[in-house]
């Protein structure tokens, strides 16, 4: 919602609730947030370029990550703000955006990432891509 509204205050509040949440090398909250941001980034690129991408919100989220999580989670979130995702995640995003319905092997590769990282990242990607129609129409 913060990305849609282009509201840095809302983005910071949401990030503080998610960043660093959960155990692991990259906490579940970081994985979900990276999936959401990376999915949003690629969605905007596919349907209208980066002009509308709320960079100030993404910078705010990255600053919260630097402060509130470990170096691995920060790097994952920061990378997502510039479209960097693990290969399996990027393949899933690309397949969805291109309307490729043969996603099973790519989704399984993503789900196999880490203990729960792939699952959490996929949840974030699904949130970001759930309303692709609003960008097309």
Backbone torsions as a table, in degrees:
resi	resn	phi	psi	omega
1	UNK	NA	-39.9	-179.6
2	UNK	-61.4	-37.6	179.1
3	UNK	-67.3	-42.4	178.5
4	UNK	-62.2	-42.6	-176.8
5	UNK	-81.6	-10.6	-177.7
6	UNK	55.6	45.8	-174.6
7	UNK	-112.5	102.4	-177.9
8	UNK	-63.2	-32.8	178.2
9	UNK	-64.5	-45.2	178.5
10	UNK	-65.1	-39.0	178.3
11	UNK	-63.2	-42.4	179.1
12	UNK	-64.8	-43.6	180.0
13	UNK	-61.1	-46.8	179.8
14	UNK	-64.6	-41.9	-179.9
15	UNK	-62.8	-41.5	-179.8
16	UNK	-63.2	-26.8	177.7
17	UNK	-79.4	-25.8	-175.0
18	UNK	-103.2	-41.3	-173.3
19	UNK	-60.4	129.4	178.8
20	UNK	80.1	1.0	-177.0
21	UNK	-74.6	120.6	176.8
22	UNK	99.2	166.6	-179.2
23	UNK	-84.7	174.2	172.1
24	UNK	113.7	167.5	178.6
25	UNK	-60.3	-45.0	168.3
26	UNK	-118.6	111.0	-178.2
27	UNK	-56.8	153.1	-176.8
28	UNK	-54.9	-41.0	179.3
29	UNK	-62.4	-37.0	178.1
30	UNK	-67.1	-42.7	179.5
31	UNK	-62.7	-45.4	179.7
32	UNK	-62.3	-45.7	-178.9
33	UNK	-65.1	-40.5	177.7
34	UNK	-63.5	-42.0	177.3
35	UNK	-62.7	-42.4	179.4
36	UNK	-64.0	-48.9	-178.2
37	UNK	-66.7	-45.7	179.8
38	UNK	-64.2	-41.4	176.8
39	UNK	-62.4	-42.5	178.0
40	UNK	-62.6	-45.1	-178.7
41	UNK	-57.3	-49.8	-178.6
42	UNK	-70.4	-33.8	177.0
43	UNK	-61.6	-47.2	179.8
44	UNK	-65.2	-36.9	178.8
45	UNK	-65.5	-40.8	-178.2
46	UNK	-70.9	-31.5	-174.2
47	UNK	-121.8	50.5	172.8
48	UNK	133.0	13.9	176.4
49	UNK	73.4	-171.7	-176.4
50	UNK	-96.8	1.3	-177.2
51	UNK	-56.4	-38.0	-177.2
52	UNK	-91.9	-2.8	-177.9
53	UNK	-69.2	124.8	-176.3
54	UNK	-75.3	77.2	-176.9
55	UNK	-57.1	-36.1	-179.9
56	UNK	-63.9	-33.6	176.6
57	UNK	-68.8	-41.6	-179.5
58	UNK	-66.2	-39.1	176.7
59	UNK	-62.9	-37.6	178.3
60	UNK	-63.5	-45.4	179.7
61	UNK	-63.2	-43.1	178.9
62	UNK	-62.5	-38.1	178.1
63	UNK	-65.0	-40.0	176.6
64	UNK	-63.5	-42.2	-179.9
65	UNK	-62.2	-40.9	179.1
66	UNK	-58.8	-36.3	-176.4
67	UNK	-83.3	-31.8	-164.9
68	UNK	-114.9	2.5	179.4
69	UNK	-141.0	-179.5	-179.7
70	UNK	-80.2	174.7	-175.4
71	UNK	-63.0	-33.0	-178.9
72	UNK	-70.7	-44.1	177.6
73	UNK	-65.0	-41.4	178.4
74	UNK	-60.9	-47.0	-178.4
75	UNK	-61.8	-39.2	179.4
76	UNK	-64.5	-46.1	-179.3
77	UNK	-68.6	-46.2	179.1
78	UNK	-59.6	-44.6	178.8
79	UNK	-58.2	-40.5	179.6
80	UNK	-63.0	-30.4	-179.4
81	UNK	-67.7	-15.6	176.1
82	UNK	-116.8	20.0	174.7
83	UNK	86.3	6.7	179.8
84	UNK	-85.4	124.3	175.8
85	UNK	-136.4	159.3	172.6
86	UNK	-57.4	150.4	-175.4
87	UNK	-51.5	-45.1	-179.3
88	UNK	-62.6	-39.3	179.0
89	UNK	-67.0	-43.5	179.6
90	UNK	-63.3	-38.2	177.9
91	UNK	-64.8	-39.1	177.8
92	UNK	-65.2	-47.5	179.5
93	UNK	-58.6	-48.9	-178.7
94	UNK	-61.1	-43.5	179.9
95	UNK	-62.8	-42.3	179.2
96	UNK	-64.4	-46.9	-178.1
97	UNK	-64.8	-28.5	178.5
98	UNK	-89.1	-2.2	179.8
99	UNK	76.0	21.7	178.9
100	UNK	-77.8	112.1	-176.0
101	UNK	-84.3	-5.6	179.2
102	UNK	-91.9	68.7	-175.1
103	UNK	-95.7	-10.6	-167.9
104	UNK	-50.0	-50.1	-176.4
105	UNK	-67.7	-37.1	179.7
106	UNK	-68.7	-41.3	178.6
107	UNK	-64.0	-43.2	179.3
108	UNK	-61.8	-38.3	176.7
109	UNK	-63.4	-41.8	179.2
110	UNK	-66.5	-43.2	-179.6
111	UNK	-63.2	-25.6	-179.5
112	UNK	-79.5	-6.2	-177.4
113	UNK	-71.5	119.9	176.2
114	UNK	61.4	-167.1	179.0
115	UNK	-72.5	-50.6	176.1
116	UNK	-139.6	5.1	-175.4
117	UNK	-57.2	-46.1	-178.8
118	UNK	-63.2	-41.8	178.8
119	UNK	-64.3	-44.8	-179.5
120	UNK	-66.3	-41.1	179.4
121	UNK	-65.6	-40.2	178.6
122	UNK	-62.1	-37.7	177.0
123	UNK	-61.3	-43.4	178.1
124	UNK	-64.8	-41.5	178.0
125	UNK	-61.3	-44.5	179.5
126	UNK	-61.4	-39.9	176.0
127	UNK	-61.1	-42.5	-178.3
128	UNK	-68.9	-35.4	-174.4
129	UNK	-97.6	-2.5	-175.3
130	UNK	-59.1	-29.3	-176.5
131	UNK	-120.8	44.6	178.1
132	UNK	-58.1	-31.8	-178.9
133	UNK	-55.5	-35.6	-177.3
134	UNK	-67.4	-20.1	176.7
135	UNK	-85.3	-27.4	-177.2
136	UNK	-83.6	-38.1	-175.4
137	UNK	-84.2	NA	NA
